[in-house]
Amino acid sequence: MHLSRSSARRWQIAGVAAVAVALTGVGLGVASADENSAPTVNCPAVAGELGAVPARAQAEIERNLALLNTQIAEANKRLVTSKGEGGKNFIQNAILGPLKDKRVATINRMATAIGRSAAKPNLDVNALATCGLNQNGGGVAAPEPTKVQAAPAGSQAGGGAAPTVSCPAVAGALGTVPAQAQAEIERNLALLNTQIAEANRRLVTSQGEGGKNFIQNAILGPLKDKRVATINRMATAIGRNAAKPNLAVDALATCSLNQNGGGAAAPEPTAAPGGNAGGGNAGNGNAGNGAAPTVNCPQVSGLPSIPVQARDEVARNLELLNTQISEANNRLASTIGQGGPNFIQNAILGPLEDKRTATLNRIETAIGRNAVKPEGLERFAPCSLNQ
């Protein structure tokens, strides 16, 4: 068939257009295939590097291992949704770099959690936190295991319980206290107990901190300094109205540790020796004109490692236990001669036990929100009398 020049021209244009459309279609197909092959992140496994995990740290470790998986999933999603954005360093600066920062924080939290109850693992955090890329989405590593096997209880340093301080008794070394010095001596004897309570709280809240000399430098040393000042004040107060006692201040001020919270010494008696000569307290009442008795409450010991989130609340409630004891002692002093034989039990010791039970339950609950809840702290609630 013979075509006119104009008809041939029209067919040539149509053919070129068809080829162009075909080529364009191939190009779109290639672009689409490339778009579906976003890279994925490839991160080192962490769980196997942690070593034995103390039972008290197990829940926290597993939460953070799961968080590592979440961080990887978020990075992979960002690689897909941001494809084509930025320059040649976009992935490193916008995705891999921030991912490394998150992993560093998470891995350090796990090391700290283990270190509260056992030897802190020596991890190559920089290497474990640095992730690379699987190009075209291939070779995705298995998710981070989120279950860890708890170490045997015996492998945890000290069983995990905070130690308590054990200090020499001072009251018995003072001798007879002149009446004029009695109030000042009793205030300072009470202060010795407050100092011990503060040191014990610090031992609980600082578990896992510092090196081998941390307790000596940060707790026992400062406690000794405070006790030296307090004991010297008492000697000076006595010396204003009688012979100043010759005290072995260094020995009386130096405290040691009861490991695992056991063997806590009885609180320092706060009634000045010799300052209240006369009749005692008859029976379980508060009769007579002698010195008021004081309450004798068991020291809370054997607490597990305190989660960071609970430390302030636990410390506040331990302080409240001391406040309750002080209030009971004030009540004993101000009610001498009141009531019958059961007055102290019904009006002071009974209510004190109820308050202590509530406070100890709050400590259990605070710990239990982020770790294994300790049970049975109510055993520390009942108090007796130092006559």
C-alpha positions in Angstrom: 0.0 0.0 0.0 1.4 3.4 -1.0 1.2 6.0 1.7 1.3 9.7 1.1 4.1 11.6 2.7 1.7 13.1 5.3 0.4 9.7 6.3 3.9 8.2 6.7 4.8 11.1 8.9 1.8 10.5 11.2 2.7 6.8 11.6 6.4 7.7 12.4 5.3 10.1 15.2 2.9 7.5 16.6 5.6 4.8 16.6 8.0 7.0 18.4 5.4 7.8 21.0 4.6 4.2 21.5 8.3 3.3 22.1 8.6 6.3 24.5 5.6 5.0 26.5 7.0 1.5 26.5 10.4 2.8 27.8 8.7 5.0 30.4 6.7 2.0 31.6 10.0 0.0 32.0 11.5 2.8 33.9 8.6 3.1 36.3 8.8 -0.6 36.9 12.5 -0.4 37.8 11.9 2.5 40.1 9.1 0.7 41.8 11.2 -2.4 42.3 14.0 -0.3 43.7 11.6 1.5 46.0 10.4 -1.8 47.5 13.9 -2.8 48.5 14.7 -0.4 51.4 17.7 -1.6 53.4 17.3 -2.8 57.0 19.4 -2.3 60.1 21.7 -5.1 61.3 22.6 -4.8 65.0 24.9 -6.9 67.2 23.1 -9.2 69.7 23.3 -8.0 73.3 21.6 -10.7 75.4 24.4 -13.2 75.1 27.0 -10.6 76.3 25.3 -9.9 79.7 26.4 -13.0 81.5 24.4 -14.3 84.5 21.5 -12.0 85.4 20.5 -11.7 89.1 16.9 -12.6 89.7 16.2 -9.1 91.0 17.3 -7.6 87.7 15.6 -10.1 85.4 12.4 -8.2 84.7 14.3 -4.9 84.1 16.8 -6.7 81.7 14.0 -8.3 79.7 12.1 -5.0 79.4 15.3 -3.4 78.0 16.0 -6.3 75.6 12.5 -5.9 74.2 13.2 -2.1 73.9 16.2 -2.9 71.7 13.9 -4.8 69.3 11.5 -1.9 69.3 14.3 0.6 68.4 15.3 -1.7 65.5 11.8 -1.9 64.2 11.4 1.9 64.4 14.7 2.4 62.5 13.6 -0.1 59.8 10.3 1.7 59.4 12.1 5.0 59.0 14.3 3.5 56.3 11.2 2.6 54.3 9.3 5.9 54.8 12.3 8.1 54.2 13.6 6.4 51.0 14.8 9.0 48.6 15.2 11.7 51.2 18.4 13.6 52.0 22.0 13.2 50.6 24.5 10.4 50.9 24.9 10.7 54.7 21.1 10.9 55.4 20.8 7.3 56.7 23.8 7.6 59.0 22.9 11.0 60.4 19.1 10.6 60.6 18.7 6.9 61.4 21.8 4.9 62.3 23.3 7.6 64.5 20.2 8.2 66.7 19.7 4.4 66.9 23.2 4.0 68.3 22.5 6.7 70.9 19.3 4.9 72.0 21.1 1.6 72.2 24.0 3.0 74.3 21.5 4.3 76.9 19.6 1.0 76.9 22.7 -1.2 77.2 24.1 1.0 80.0 20.8 0.7 81.9 21.0 -3.1 81.8 24.6 -3.1 83.0 23.6 -0.8 85.9 20.6 -3.0 86.8 22.9 -6.1 87.0 25.5 -4.2 89.0 23.0 -3.4 91.8 23.0 -7.1 92.8 26.1 -8.7 91.2 29.3 -7.8 89.5 28.6 -5.2 86.8 29.3 -6.7 83.4 32.2 -5.1 81.4 30.5 -4.6 78.1 31.9 -3.1 74.8 29.0 -0.7 74.7 30.2 1.2 71.6 30.5 -2.0 69.5 27.2 -3.5 70.8 25.4 -0.2 70.1 26.7 0.3 66.5 24.4 -1.0 63.7 25.1 -1.5 60.0 22.8 -2.0 57.0 21.5 -5.0 55.2 21.2 -3.6 51.6 18.0 -4.4 49.7 16.4 -5.6 52.8 18.3 -8.9 52.9 19.9 -10.7 55.8 17.8 -9.4 58.7 19.3 -10.7 62.0 17.1 -12.6 64.4 15.3 -10.4 66.9 17.1 -9.8 70.2 16.1 -12.6 72.7 14.0 -11.0 75.4 14.1 -13.8 78.0 17.2 -14.3 80.2 18.0 -17.0 82.7 18.3 -15.8 86.2 21.6 -16.5 88.0 21.4 -18.7 91.1 20.6 -16.6 94.2 23.9 -17.6 95.8 25.9 -15.9 93.0 24.6 -12.5 93.8 27.0 -10.4 95.9 25.9 -10.3 99.5 22.5 -11.8 98.6 21.4 -8.4 97.5 20.5 -7.1 100.9 21.9 -3.8 101.9 24.3 -3.9 104.9 23.6 -1.9 108.1 25.9 0.1 110.3 26.9 -1.2 113.7 28.1 1.6 116.1 29.4 1.4 119.7 27.0 2.5 122.4 27.8 5.8 123.8 25.4 6.4 126.7 27.0 3.9 129.0 30.4 5.6 128.6 29.2 9.0 129.8 29.0 8.2 133.5 26.6 10.2 135.7 25.1 13.1 133.9 24.4 16.3 135.9 20.8 17.4 135.9 21.7 20.7 134.2 23.1 18.7 131.2 20.5 16.1 131.0 18.3 17.7 128.2 21.4 18.4 126.0 22.8 14.9 126.5 19.5 13.3 125.6 19.1 15.4 122.4 22.6 14.4 121.3 22.0 10.7 122.1 18.9 10.9 119.9 21.0 12.6 117.2 23.3 9.6 117.2 20.4 7.4 116.4 19.3 9.8 113.6 22.8 9.7 112.1 22.7 5.9 112.1 19.3 5.8 110.5 20.5 8.2 107.8 23.6 6.1 107.1 21.4 2.9 106.8 19.1 4.7 104.3 22.1 5.7 102.3 23.3 2.1 102.3 20.0 1.1 100.8 19.6 3.8 98.2 23.2 3.7 97.0 23.5 -0.1 96.3 25.6 -0.7 93.2 27.2 2.7 93.2 30.9 3.5 93.4 33.9 1.3 93.8 35.3 -0.9 96.5 35.9 2.1 98.9 32.6 3.8 98.2 30.9 2.8 101.5 33.9 3.8 103.6 34.4 7.1 101.8 30.8 8.2 101.3 29.0 6.7 104.3 31.1 5.3 107.2 33.7 8.1 107.0 31.2 11.0 107.1 29.2 9.1 109.8 32.3 9.0 112.0 32.9 12.7 111.6 29.3 13.5 112.7 29.6 11.1 115.7 32.9 12.7 116.8 31.3 16.1 116.9 28.2 14.8 118.7 30.2 12.9 121.3 32.5 15.9 122.0 29.4 18.1 122.5 28.2 15.7 125.2 31.5 15.6 127.0 31.6 19.5 126.9 28.0 19.7 128.3 28.8 17.4 131.2 32.1 19.3 131.9 30.3 22.5 132.5 28.8 21.2 135.7 30.9 18.2 136.7 34.2 16.5 135.8 34.5 16.2 132.0 34.4 12.5 131.0 37.6 11.2 129.5 36.1 9.4 126.4 37.8 7.3 123.8 36.1 9.4 121.2 37.7 7.8 118.1 36.7 4.3 119.2 33.1 5.4 120.1 32.7 7.2 116.8 33.9 4.4 114.5 31.2 2.3 113.0 31.5 -1.0 111.0 29.0 -2.9 108.8 26.6 -5.7 109.5 26.6 -7.5 106.1 23.2 -8.4 104.5 21.4 -6.2 107.0 21.8 -8.7 109.9 22.8 -8.0 113.4 21.8 -4.4 113.6 22.7 -3.0 117.0 20.0 -1.8 119.4 19.3 2.0 119.1 21.3 4.3 121.3 19.4 4.8 124.6 18.3 8.4 124.7 17.7 8.7 128.5 20.8 10.3 130.1 22.4 7.9 132.6 22.1 9.1 136.1 19.9 12.1 135.2 16.7 10.7 136.4 17.4 8.9 139.7 14.3 7.8 141.4 11.4 5.4 140.9 11.0 3.3 137.8 7.9 2.7 135.6 5.6 0.3 137.2 4.3 -2.6 135.2 3.1 -1.7 131.7 1.6 1.5 132.7 3.3 4.9 132.9 3.1 5.4 136.7 5.8 6.8 138.9 8.0 9.8 138.7 11.1 8.0 137.1 12.5 8.3 133.6 10.1 7.7 130.8 10.7 4.4 128.9 11.5 4.5 125.2 10.3 2.3 122.4 12.5 -0.4 121.0 11.6 -1.2 117.4 13.3 -3.7 115.1 15.4 -2.2 112.3 14.1 -2.9 108.8 16.7 -5.2 107.2 17.0 -7.6 104.3 15.4 -5.4 101.7 16.1 -6.4 98.1 17.9 -4.1 95.7 15.8 -1.0 95.5 14.8 0.0 91.9 15.9 3.5 91.0 12.2 4.5 90.4 11.4 3.5 94.0 14.4 4.8 95.9 13.0 8.2 96.9 9.7 6.8 98.1 11.4 4.0 100.1 13.8 6.5 101.7 10.8 8.8 102.7 9.0 5.9 104.3 12.1 4.7 106.2 12.5 8.2 107.5 8.8 8.2 108.5 9.5 5.0 110.6 12.0 7.1 112.6 9.5 10.0 112.9 6.9 7.6 114.3 9.4 6.3 116.9 10.3 9.9 118.0 6.6 10.7 118.3 6.0 7.6 120.4 8.9 8.5 122.7 7.6 12.0 123.1 4.2 10.6 124.0 5.8 8.3 126.6 7.6 11.3 128.2 4.6 13.6 128.2 2.2 11.0 129.6 4.2 9.7 132.7 1.7 8.9 135.4 -1.3 8.7 133.1 -3.6 5.7 132.5 -3.8 2.2 134.0 -1.6 -0.9 133.5 -2.4 -1.2 129.8 -2.1 2.5 128.9 1.2 2.3 127.1 0.1 -0.7 125.1 -3.3 0.7 124.1 -2.4 4.3 123.6 1.1 4.2 122.3 2.6 0.8 121.3 -0.6 -0.4 119.6 -1.1 2.7 117.4 2.6 2.8 116.7 2.4 -0.8 115.3 -0.5 0.2 113.1 1.4 3.2 111.7 4.5 1.1 111.1 2.5 -1.7 109.3 1.0 0.9 106.9 4.4 2.4 106.2 6.1 -1.0 105.7 3.3 -1.9 103.3 4.0 1.2 101.3 7.6 0.2 101.0 6.6 -3.2 99.7 4.3 -1.6 97.1 6.9 0.9 96.0 9.5 -1.8 95.3 6.9 -4.1 93.7 6.0 -1.6 91.0 9.4 -2.1 89.3 10.8 -5.3 90.8 9.9 -8.4 92.8 7.7 -7.3 95.7 9.2 -8.1 99.1 6.8 -9.9 101.4 6.5 -10.0 105.1 7.9 -6.6 106.1 5.1 -6.4 108.7 7.3 -8.5 111.0 9.2 -5.3 111.7 6.1 -3.4 112.9 5.7 -4.5 116.6 7.8 -2.5 119.1 8.6 -3.1 122.8 9.9 -0.9 125.6 13.3 0.0 126.8 12.5 0.6 130.5 
